[in-house]
Amino acid sequence: HTQSSTRAFLLLVSLSYSHARSTLAAQRQRNPLPTIALLKPGIRGPCPSASLKTHAPELVRITRANAIQLGQSAASSSPISISGLSHLFRRGNPIQSGRRKFLRRASEGAADPPIRIGHGWDIHRMEENGLPLTIGGIEVPFEKGTVAHSDGDVLYHSLTDAILGAIGMPDIGQLFPDNDPRWKGAASHVFMSEAHRLMTERGYQIGNVDITLILQKPKVKDIKPAMAENIVKLLKTHPSRVNIKARTHENVDSVGEVRALACHAVVLLEKV
C-alpha cells in the first residue's frame, strides 16, 4: 500500500512539472522577452546576429531614451533610423572623447519616470603650484590651486556627474577622459553645458540642485551667490531651484589639512 501511494505521488509530481513547463513555454511564445537590437551607423533596422562578429567594431546599441524618442522600440523588427544619433559618431563631439561605442540597453515599451535623481562627487588635490583655484566658475584668490587635467572645478564636475547619473549616462570621466588632450585646461562649464544638452534631449528639466562644498580653506561664504548664478545660467533654471552649502572638514584628513577640496551634488530632474 505504501509503495503504491509513493508511486502515485511521484506520478502526480511528474505530471505537474510537465504541465508547468508546457504552460511556461506557451507563455514565452505569446510574450517573448525583449531582445537587444544592435544597429550599425548608416543602416536601418537590426543587424543580423550572425554578422555581429564581423561588424562588432562599428556596432552601437541604441539607448532606451533614443528608442522612445524615435517612437519605436529598439527590440522591434521594424526599421529604425539612427540619424537622430549622428552626434554620437561625429568626431570632435565631447561625447566621443575616445569612447566611440557606448553600449546601452533598449527595452520595449519602457517609459521614462516623471522624476529622476542623480548624485555626483568630486575631489581634487591642492598644491602651491597648482592651477588657479576655480569653484563654481569663480576664480578664488588663494595660496594653493587645484591639480587637475581640466580647470579642476569640483563643483561643476560633481554637478555634471549628478546630471549624467540621473539620466543614466556614462560618467564625466568617460565622456571627457583626463588623458584626452582636448580637455587639457578646459573650462568646466563646457562639461556642464553638454550634460544640460543631454538632459534636455532626454526630455527633462532641473527640479532642484543641492550642492555641498567641503573645504577647510578658503572661505566661500561671500561667493556663494555668484556660484549659484552661474549654475542658474548654465542649467537654464530659476534661482529658487539652486542651493549651495559649504562646510569644513574639522581639520581631518587631506581636506581638513587643506591638501584637497571636495564637493557633493544632488540633482532632481523633472519630466517636461
C-alpha positions in Angstrom: 0.0 0.0 0.0 2.9 2.4 0.9 4.7 1.7 -2.4 1.5 2.3 -4.4 1.0 5.6 -2.6 4.6 6.6 -3.3 4.3 5.8 -7.0 1.1 7.7 -7.3 2.6 10.7 -5.6 5.7 10.7 -7.9 3.4 10.3 -10.9 1.4 13.3 -9.8 4.6 15.4 -9.3 5.9 14.4 -12.7 2.6 15.4 -14.4 2.5 18.7 -12.6 6.1 19.5 -13.6 5.4 18.7 -17.3 2.2 20.8 -17.2 4.2 23.7 -15.7 6.9 23.5 -18.4 4.3 23.4 -21.2 2.5 26.4 -19.8 5.7 28.4 -19.4 6.7 27.5 -23.0 3.4 28.7 -24.3 3.6 31.9 -22.4 7.1 32.6 -23.8 5.8 32.0 -27.3 2.9 34.5 -26.8 5.1 37.1 -24.9 8.8 36.7 -25.9 11.3 38.5 -23.8 12.6 41.8 -25.4 15.8 41.4 -27.3 18.6 43.9 -27.8 18.8 45.4 -31.3 22.3 46.2 -32.5 22.4 48.9 -35.1 25.2 49.9 -37.4 25.6 53.6 -38.3 24.0 54.3 -41.7 22.0 51.1 -41.6 18.2 50.9 -41.0 16.9 48.1 -38.8 18.6 45.5 -36.6 21.8 44.0 -37.8 21.6 40.1 -38.0 23.2 38.5 -35.0 25.2 36.3 -37.4 27.1 39.3 -38.6 27.8 40.6 -35.0 31.4 39.3 -35.1 32.1 40.9 -38.4 30.6 44.3 -37.6 31.3 44.4 -33.9 33.7 47.4 -34.0 31.1 49.5 -35.7 28.0 48.5 -33.7 26.1 50.6 -31.2 23.2 49.8 -29.0 20.5 52.4 -29.1 19.7 53.8 -25.6 16.2 53.4 -24.1 15.7 57.2 -24.4 16.6 57.3 -28.0 14.4 54.4 -28.8 11.5 56.2 -27.2 12.5 59.4 -28.9 12.4 57.7 -32.3 9.0 56.4 -31.5 9.9 52.8 -31.8 11.4 50.0 -29.7 15.0 49.0 -30.4 13.7 45.5 -30.0 11.2 45.9 -32.7 11.6 44.3 -36.1 10.5 47.5 -37.8 13.2 49.6 -39.5 14.7 52.1 -37.1 16.6 55.2 -38.3 19.6 56.2 -36.3 20.0 59.6 -38.0 19.0 61.2 -34.7 22.1 59.8 -33.1 24.6 61.2 -35.5 26.2 63.4 -32.8 27.3 60.2 -31.2 29.5 59.3 -34.2 30.7 62.8 -35.1 34.4 63.4 -34.5 35.2 66.1 -32.1 32.0 65.9 -30.1 32.6 65.7 -26.3 30.6 62.5 -26.1 33.2 60.8 -28.3 36.2 61.5 -26.1 37.8 58.2 -27.1 34.6 56.3 -26.3 33.0 55.9 -29.7 31.0 52.9 -28.8 28.5 53.3 -25.9 26.7 50.1 -25.4 23.3 50.8 -23.9 20.1 48.7 -23.4 16.9 49.3 -25.2 13.7 48.0 -23.6 10.4 47.5 -25.4 7.6 49.7 -24.0 9.7 51.3 -21.3 8.7 54.8 -20.3 10.7 57.5 -18.5 9.7 58.2 -14.9 8.3 61.7 -14.0 11.3 62.5 -11.9 14.9 61.3 -11.7 17.6 61.8 -9.0 21.3 61.9 -9.5 24.3 62.2 -7.2 27.8 63.4 -8.0 31.0 63.7 -6.0 34.4 65.0 -6.9 37.7 65.7 -5.1 40.9 67.5 -6.2 44.3 67.9 -4.6 45.5 71.4 -3.9 49.1 72.5 -4.2 51.0 75.7 -4.1 51.9 75.4 -7.8 48.5 74.2 -8.8 46.1 75.7 -11.3 44.1 78.8 -10.3 41.5 77.7 -7.8 38.1 77.7 -9.6 34.9 76.8 -7.8 31.5 77.1 -9.4 33.0 79.0 -12.3 34.5 81.6 -9.9 38.3 82.0 -9.7 39.1 82.3 -6.0 42.3 84.0 -4.8 44.2 81.6 -2.7 47.7 80.5 -1.9 47.1 77.0 -3.4 45.5 75.8 -6.6 44.0 72.5 -7.9 45.8 69.7 -9.5 43.7 68.6 -12.5 43.6 67.9 -16.2 40.9 70.5 -16.9 40.4 73.5 -14.6 39.7 71.3 -11.6 36.3 72.9 -10.7 35.0 70.4 -8.2 31.5 71.9 -8.1 30.9 71.8 -11.8 32.4 68.3 -12.0 30.2 66.9 -9.3 27.1 68.6 -10.7 27.8 67.3 -14.2 28.2 63.8 -12.9 24.9 64.1 -10.9 23.0 65.1 -14.1 24.6 62.4 -16.2 23.9 59.8 -13.5 20.2 60.9 -13.3 19.7 60.3 -17.0 21.7 57.0 -17.0 24.6 58.2 -19.0 28.3 57.4 -18.6 30.2 59.4 -16.0 32.2 62.5 -16.7 35.5 60.5 -16.8 34.1 58.5 -19.8 32.7 61.5 -21.7 35.7 63.7 -21.0 38.7 61.5 -20.3 41.6 63.0 -18.4 44.0 61.6 -21.0 42.4 63.4 -23.9 44.4 66.5 -24.8 41.3 68.3 -25.9 40.3 68.8 -22.3 43.7 69.9 -21.0 43.0 73.1 -19.1 39.4 73.2 -20.4 36.8 75.3 -18.6 34.4 73.0 -16.8 31.3 74.9 -18.0 31.8 73.0 -21.2 31.1 69.8 -19.4 28.1 71.3 -17.6 26.7 72.6 -20.9 27.0 69.1 -22.5 25.2 67.5 -19.5 22.4 70.0 -19.8 22.1 69.3 -23.6 21.8 65.6 -22.9 19.3 66.2 -20.1 17.2 68.3 -22.4 17.3 65.8 -25.2 16.1 63.2 -22.8 13.1 65.4 -22.0 14.0 66.6 -18.5 14.5 69.9 -16.8 16.0 70.9 -13.4 13.8 70.3 -10.4 16.3 71.4 -7.9 20.1 71.3 -7.3 21.7 70.9 -3.8 25.4 71.4 -3.5 27.7 70.7 -0.5 31.2 72.0 -0.8 33.7 70.5 1.7 36.9 72.5 2.2 38.8 73.8 5.1 40.1 76.9 3.3 39.4 79.3 1.6 36.1 80.5 3.0 33.4 80.7 0.2 30.5 82.3 2.0 30.9 85.6 0.1 31.0 83.9 -3.4 28.0 81.6 -3.0 25.6 83.9 -4.7 27.9 84.2 -7.7 28.4 80.5 -8.0 24.6 79.9 -7.8 24.1 82.5 -10.5 26.5 80.6 -12.8 24.6 77.4 -12.2 21.3 79.0 -12.9 22.5 80.4 -16.2 24.2 77.1 -17.4 21.3 74.9 -16.5 18.6 77.5 -17.6 16.7 77.2 -14.4 15.3 79.5 -11.6 17.4 80.8 -8.7 15.0 79.2 -6.2 16.0 75.8 -7.5 19.7 76.0 -6.8 21.2 75.8 -3.3 24.8 75.8 -2.3 26.1 74.9 1.2 29.7 74.7 2.4 31.4 73.2 5.4 34.8 72.5 6.7 36.3 69.0 7.4 37.2 69.7 11.0 40.9 69.6 10.2 40.6 65.9 9.4 42.5 64.1 6.6 43.5 65.7 3.3 40.6 68.1 3.1 40.9 69.2 6.7 44.6 69.8 6.2 44.0 71.9 3.1 45.6 69.4 0.8 42.4 68.8 -1.1 38.8 70.0 -1.6 35.7 68.1 -2.4 32.1 68.5 -3.4 28.8 66.6 -3.3 25.9 67.4 -5.7 22.4 66.1 -5.7 20.0 66.9 -8.5 16.3 66.2 -9.1 15.1 66.2 -12.7 11.5 66.7 -13.8 10.0 65.3 -16.9 8.9 68.1 -19.2 
